[in-house]
Structure formats: structure tokens, C-alpha cells
């Protein structure tokens, strides 16, 4: 396959034709913040936190989706790049509850000196938590509108199309048709939207209940890898276990069978293992 | 709905063809939503679900589309809805909104302010614009037929020299037409000023078929109404320009995307297309598509998404529309005024004039055609100057995405280079004049509100940035202590991130007017 030469932060790098700038950055181990990008989803380049400076371009370009071209000269840590990354993180954190994002995200906030409080008293996207089924909850006060759940529900994984982006501008939000509850929507409870959510806006009901009760403690959890017992596909499962109870099920993104995606049985059908719930 | 789509496909047919026919109609979502709303005034869940079944669209996605466009209602309402413009120019003229009226951004009737649009839903849908009567538009080239030609008669258009350019173009052949457009140095008139000849050449060179021609008539920049005047009064000129463009670049299908707020323009263009087809002047199918109240759909890639029946969210570039545009095919998007300019180029009469929409505090607001490089002062004088006894406070050049000029900059030559030298842009040709009585704080706040309302919400810098910009501006202008330095700094930080990191031109320019207003005008206390 043809290779493309480019420079990133004055270092030469070879990238495969068709690769993105982000791929090339990773090859050089340049840590690039991303929020809406995930290796198993089509890039939507909406969060703009991965922007880099490309020589000859009037505006910054998103590393996650811009393809490499011969002779590109890219800066990933120029004042303009740092400024935009900082502002994106600040603006998000000033409108969304980002307390459950990964330690990586918290690290980027520190690295770029994000101070969300400097905007003063401003509008947020806070709204009541949606609990309308036994399997998962939706807390859109934590939603950064990265479109990942919509993609996972749509053509990138599940092809169910139960949710979409509704409204526009600051009021844009993830919604079912006419905002009906999940039981009245096309949702099949595969939970793949939870699997890709980077902020904890979508969460297992079991995790939500334990967090509310103050019993959620990741330091006491173990992860056991196994294969789903239901059908013959052989999806790899990671069982997150706390106090001898399964509290959450995931699958690794790089697993060749699942690409991180599961179905309702693999994701939620573990009650028979532990016989929780009402005693007979 | 069935009137538009035809009778539903029989089930056995649907199965036999794998639902392919249904799926190819997905792009008809907006026309279908309009059909529903025109009849009953809103889009109910039942109607939307039927539409989804007919077009094979997931309901959640279709709901996303309905809730994106300001003109679609998803709650019941009366059979008459009044939209009253409360944008910059109408605000100067005094907004008088009756009870129950919706306040909306610029209706493109700034020369006749204050303006309103009344919709009557029912078996016969009606949309009526109300505003003062217009002034006659003097102009030697692009405007020469305005008020002279009968807009709905192809005979009248022919009597006034119509279709001479098309005849000549057919003799010249595609390569020579494109060369002529390139040599004339025509720059796009929609706001971005991209060289038209280069765009045409790129589309003509694309091996992928079909090529699409899209006329962008979604003129929604506040203070801009030149395309409306052309569409309403000389629609055949646009049709002729499109025929030439399609011939030169090998386009097999055309669209005219007209904003929903221009019912008369839409009707006249549709009638002109029909007549031109019947008389053999137009050999490709050209469809008139109706916007649904979204400024962002004037951005070319958002416009493509809208024609495809999706939310008007801009796409990331590259790839550019000339390679991957409407339905993923090479597409030529051109503004109305740009296409009308082509007639004179082909006829060898190109004079590089430009249409300006002068509004606000002048005696004769209207569209004026002047040579490139004409001083702003002459243009304002042409429009009758300011009312007696008033002095000029500022001019907003280029609409909400433009910038403010002060009276000492009034001699700037109106050319791309001339205004660039003072850090401004001609944009879409909007020239809003403010005299000493104008409350510039209100003007700035209206601009901030406009961008907050019109941001599509896709990317963070624009979605949150336009909101923060409005909030901070509000608190600065309300504050009386005079120490707004921290807030000025914040606004400039937000502006830079919006300019650098937004996906499209809306976000990239959403801070321009406010930044220039804060430095050029005396709006801060203390």
C-alpha cells in the first residue's frame, strides 16, 4: 500500500494512504485528545478537541477525520491548537456534568489549563435523569453530544435507529421520536450506546443504583473475561464483578468478534448467574 | 402526502423489489413534511410515522429533522400563524407583533420594513408577505429588467432580450463558456467570493456522474434581499443562467433551494422553470425545493443535507462539493446573483457590478447595483442618504456575519480588496445604516441571539460558543460598573476558538460583528 510522507511537530512520519492525521499522531505517540472519536465508529468530527494546525489551512483541521496528504506540515501543540482545545474543554465542562469522564479527559483538562468556572453563571444542559426501564438510565445532564450513541444505534453497529439528534443549537439533544420513553421506542436494549458513551450519560441501571446508594467502588471490582453463553457467535464478555455480583458487562473494542458491541442477552442477561431480585 | 408521493406501493411489490423504491424517496422528507403542515398546520406523531413508513426513515431520525427546522411545529396550533420579523432592520423600524405572533429572524424584506409573513393552513395553503411597498430599483445590468419585464411571462422575457445568452452559449460550447467566466474574474456572490470559473471547471472535469447543479436561493443573511428581488421580478434570468451553467459543466439535474420565507419567489421560479421547459429552453429537470427556516442551510453542504431530507448540519470539508456534493456526487452550488451574472458574461457585456442591499436609516432602502469599487458614501447617497437632521452612527457591512464600520470609514471603496484593507468583508452585500438614534446595544444583542438561534448545534465551538457569547454580552451591556475587561477577554477567547475550530462558516464568522461592534462602537458603559 502506498505511503504518504508528512511532518508532525517537525518530525517526519510515514503514514499509510487513507490514514487520518490522528493515526499518524498515534504512530509518533503524540497524545491527542478525542471525545467523539472511537476506533469502531465512523468519525463525525463534531467535538473539535482533536484539532491541529495544518500549514496553508485558514482554520484548524480535525485530526480524527482529515486524511493525510503528501507533504502536510502539522503542528499539534501550537498556541492556536492549545487555545482551541482548551476552549472546547472549558465550554463543554461549563455546560455539561463531566465528573464521570475518564481520567484521560481529566488529564487533558489539566494539560490545557481548562477553567470552566471562568464563564461565570451560565446555562447548562441539566435536566432530570430518565429512568424508564430496568436495564439502563439516561442522564442527559452528562451528555456532550458526541453522536457516538446515535452512531452505535444506527449503521455503525446495531441498525436499530431508536435515537437521533433532535432540536438544534444549544438545545440540540439525543432523543427518541417525540421524546417517547425507551419502552415505546424502537430500542432493543442492546446497550451498545452505553458501551460507547464517554461521559456516563448512559449507564447500566445496576451501576446507577449502586452509585446513588454510594456502594459503587471500582477499586473493589474485578474484571473476568469469558465468552457469552447464549448463542454460537462467541462474543467475548468482560464481567465487572463487585462483591461477588456482576454489576456491568462490556466487550473489548479491539475484539474481532464484537468490536465492542453486544446484544441484549450478552449485555444484560446475567441475572441467572446470581439470582438477585425478589426471593421466591 | 399521497398526492405528493403517489399511492403506497403494494406489499408484494415492496417485497419483490426489496423496498428499494421506497428507499430512493428518502430525500422527499422535507417536501412531505411541508405537505403535512400546509394542510393541518403542524406535524403530528401519526402523520410523521406514516411519512416514515412511506419513505423508509426511522421515526427518531425524522423527528430529529422536524425539530431541527424552525418552521415545522410538532405541537398543534391554529390554522393561521403570523411570523413577525424582529431582526436588526425591522427593530429599527419598530416591531409591532400582535398577540400570539411568532417572532422570527430576518424575513428578507428589509427594504420594506417592518415585515411579517402570514401562513394560512388548510386545503388551500397560503403564505402572504406584508411590508411597505418597495421602491423601484435602478440598475443598468443585473437589474435592468426589474420592474420592466413581466415576471410570469416567457414572451415578455424574450422581448427584453431573454435567452440570447443561452443561444450564444450553445454556439460557444462548454469549454469556451467556462473560459469566459474565468476570464471575467467573476467571484461568487453568496458571501464567500470563490472564483466561479474555477468551480465550474472543477465540476466539468469530474468523471463521476451525474453532476448536480444547485442554485442557492436560501438567502437568510440578515439585511440581505437581493436574491429575492431577482427571483420575484426576473425569474427567467436565473433559469437561463442555470441552463448555461448546466450545459457548461455537464449537470444532469438541477435544484433551486428557496428559503421558506419567500413564497412569491418560489412560485415565480417554479413557473419560469415550467415555461422554459415547455418552450425547450431548459433540457434538464430542475426542482424547486423549499427551505424550512434554517439560516445554516445557506451553507452549501448543509443545503445538500437538507435536499437529501436530513438535518441541515454542514459537512466537514474536504471533500469539497465539486467532488463529493449532493447525494455524494459532483455538485455545482451557485448563488442566484452569480448565475444571473453569467448572462452578461456570455453576451460580452459583463461590467463587474454588484448588488447591494441598503437598509436601515436611509430614505430609499432597496437593492442598488453599483460598479465594484464604488465608495460606500456614494451608495448611501444613492439610497437617499440619512433622514434630515440625523447623523450616521455606524454601518453594518455584510450582515450578521459581517462587521461594523464607523462614519470615518465611509469612503471605503466597495470592492473585495478595498474592504479587506480595513478588515471588513462585502459578504452577501448587506449594508445596514444606523443613525444617531439607533440603540447599538440592542443591535449587538440581536446579532448574538441570531447566532445562538441559528447554530445547528453539531460542533462544540459554535454550539456552546454562540450561547456563551450571548450570555456574556448581555451581562456586559447590562453592567454599569464599566470594568468589563475580563468579559472582553472571554469574548475574544471564545471568538478565536469559534473562528479556528468550528466546522463551517457560520461558527467561523459568528463572532465577527460582535467583536467589531465592541471595538468600533461606544456601547460599553464607563
Interface residues (C-beta under 8 A of the other chain):
Chain A: X45 X46 X47 X48 X49 X51 X59 X60 X62 X65 X66 X80 X83 X84 X87 X88 X91 X92 X94 X95 X118 X119 X120 X122 X123 X144 X145 X154 X161 X162 X163 X164 X165 X166 X167 X168 X169 X170 X171 X172 X175 X176 X177 X178 X185 X186
Chain B: X45 X48 X49 X58 X59 X60 X61 X62 X63 X64 X67 X68 X74 X294 X311 X316 X318 X452 X453 X454 X455 X456 X457 X458 X459 X460 X461 X463 X464 X465 X466 X467 X468 X471 X472 X475 X490 X493 X494 X496 X497 X499 X500 X501 X502 X503 X508
